[in-house]
Amino acid sequence: MKKHKDLILIGAILIGLSVVLHYVHYVMFHDMHHLLIFLVADIAFIPLEVFFVTVVIDRILEKREKSHLIEKLNMLVGLFFSEVGLNMLTACADVDPNLASLKGDFALTMNWTEADFENLTKKLKSHDHCLDASKMDIGALKTSLDESKDLLVTLIANPSLLEHDSFSGLLMAVMHLQEELVMRYDNGLSEFDLEHIQFDIERVYKHLGVEWIKYMQHLKDQFPYLYLTALINNPYMNKDRVISEKELRSQMR
């Protein structure tokens, strides 16, 4: 209420000041004809001014701000993958018995287009993300997540991630997995606990793959040299690489 009162007061002062200045103009020149001409012209220009300021300029500034925000978000995504996400995705892909049918689809190169990334995303979303958690080093996974807990909390608390729902969902899934491992893992897991943990890992695994593809497309478009490094460390091709680092570097020329 106080804010509205202040706004009304400011508006009244500005309108009063305008009336006083127009009156002074009339007193000085006694020319109501030209005074009204300028007054009507100024009023007629207001809609155009509103259009240019609120529609055109604001849209340009909003687009620029959104571009900067996306850049910051991708930096956070990159930090997540370099610290914990990439190793986790590699560990999951290594024990995914259904991944063999998609191996060729994950042979990313320097020549990939936006359509290639979109097609891979569609295939990965329809992929059955089941894995054999008994073949994973759950202790190492728990240690990695425990060591990265502060980073995960910092990322989740970052207000910029409100604009990135899918990545926020990934972080929440990873945090849940970390909490479950803290409660259930004690130098091993019972068969019941392992089944529960496997379900949580599979949920994280599905999110990880989709976000990794988005991040790879960002690197391809903005940072080709980082994209090259990411290709060399492709978590889906770590055991069966179909293209060498020398071939990848030659594609940059």
N, C-alpha and C positions, 0 to 999 in steps of 0.2 A: 504494500500500500504506500509506504514512504517513497519507494522508487517511482511509482506512478505520480505522486504529488510533485516530486522533484522534476519529473519530465514535463508535467503540465506547467509548472512555474517557469522552467527554462523556455518553453514554447511561448508562453505569454510575454516574457521579457523580450524575446527576439521579435515577436510580432509588434509589440509596443515600440521597440527601437526602430523598426522599419517605418511605422506610421510617423514617428517623430522626424525621421530623416526626410521622408517625403514632404512633410509639412514645412520643414526648413527650406527644402528645395523650392516649394511654391512661394514662400515668403521672400526668398532671395530673387527669384526670376519672374514671378507672377505669370507663369505660362502653364496653365492647366492642360492645354492641348498636348504639348510635348510630354508633359509628365505622365498623362494617361497612355500615350503611345508607348513610352518606355515600360510602363507598368504592365500593360497588356502583353507586350512582347516578352518580358521576363516571365510572366505567368505561363504564356504559351510554350516557352522553352522548358518548363519544369518537367513535363512528361518525357521529353527527349533526354534530359539530364538523368532522370530516374532510370530510363532504359539503359543508357550507356554505363552508368555507375553500378546499378544493382544487377543488371543482366549480363552485359558484355564484360566489363572489367572484373566483376566478382567471379564470373565463370572462369576467366583466364587465371585469376589468382587461386581459385579453388582447384583447378586442374594442376597448376604448378605445385601447390601444397600437397595434393594427393600424390603426385609423382615423387616428391621428396619423402613422403611418408612410406610409400611402397619401397623406396630405396633403403630406408632405415629398417623396415620389416625384413627385407631380404638379408640385410646384414645380421639381424638376430637369428634368422633361419640358418644362415651360414655358420654362425657361432655354435648353434645347437648341433648341427651335423658334424662339425669338426671336433667337438668335445665328446659327444656321446652318441648322436644319431647314426653316424656312418658305421661305427663298430657294431651297434645293435642291429642295423639293417643287414650287415654282412653275416652276422651270427645267425639271424633268422633265415636268410636266403640259403645258407649252407645246409640247413636241415629241412628245407621245403621240398618234399618228394614230388610235388606237382610242377616245380619250376622248370624242369627240363624242356617242357613243351614251349616255353616262352624264351628260352635262352637266346635264340636268334633275334627276337624282337628287342632285346636289351643291348644289342651291339650298336650303341650310340656312336656317332662320328661327328667330325667338325662340320659336315655338310647337312646336318639335320635341319629341317624346316619346322615352322610352327605346327603344320599339319602332322608331321611325324610325331611330335611330342603329344599332340592331342590323341592320335591313334593309340599310342602306347598307354596313355592314361586310361582310355576306354578299356583296353585289354586287361590292364592291371586291376581295374575296378571290378571286372567280371571274373577275375582269377580267384580260385578257391585258396584262400590264405590259410591253409592248414600246415602244421609243422610237427615235428617230433621233438618235443621239449626234452625228452630223456637223453637225446644226443647233444644237448647244449650244455655248456659249462655254466650252470645256474649261479654257482658261487662267484664266478668272474663277472657275470651280469649284475649280480647284487652289489658287488664291490664298485663296479663302474657307476651304477646309479646312485649309490650312497655318496660317492665322491663328487657327483654332479648335482647333488640335491640343491645346493645353494644357487647354482646356475639356473636350474629349473624353476625355483621359486622366484628368482629375479626376473626371468623371462615371463612367467605368468603374471607377475605384478606390473609388468610394463603396460601402460595404457595404450600404447600404439597397437598392441595385439588385438584390441577390440575390433579393429578393421580386418582381422584375419581369422575368421571363425574356424576354418579347417585346421590351421596350425595350432590354435588354442585348444581344439579338441584333441590333437596329438599330444600336446603337453599334459593335458589332464589325464589322458590314458597312461602316459609314461609315469606321472606322479602316482597314479593309483597302483601301477605295477610295482613301483619302488616301495610303497607302503605295505603292499601285500607280502613282498619278499621279506621286509623287516619283521612282520608278524609271523610268517610261516617258516622261513628258512633258518635252520639251525644245524649247520654242517650237513645238510641234506634235506630232502623233502619226502614226506610219505606219499604213497600212491595217490591218495585223495587230494593232497595239497598240490602235487605235481599236475594233476588234471585241471585244477582250478587255475594254477599259474599259467599253464599252457593256453587256456582260454584268454587270459589277460595279455599274454605275449602276442597271440594271434591278432588281437584287436590293435595293439600297438604296431604290429608288422604291417597291417593293411594301411594304416594312416601314414606310416613311414614311407612306404613306396610312392604313394601319390604325392606327398610333399617333396620327396627327393626329385621326382620328375619336374615339378614346378620350379624347384631351385636350379636344376640343371638347365632348364630353358632360360631362366634369368641369366645364368652365367654365360650361356651361349650368346645371348643378345648383348650383354653389357661387358663381360670380362672373358674374352676368348682364351686368354692364357690360364686363367683359373679353371675354365671349362676343360681345357686340355688335361690339367692335373686331375680333375674330377673323373675324367674318362679313364685315365690310367688306373685310378682306384675304384673303378666301377664295382659296387658291392655285389651286383648280380653276375658279374663275369670274372670274379677274382680267381676262380679255379679253372675256367675254360675260356680264356681270352681269345677272341677271334681276330683281333687287330693289334698290331704292335705299336709301341710308343713311337717308333720311327715313322710308321705309316701315318699316325695321327699328326705328328709334327709337319709332315709333308703336305697335309691338307690345309695348313694354315698359310701356306705360301700363295 
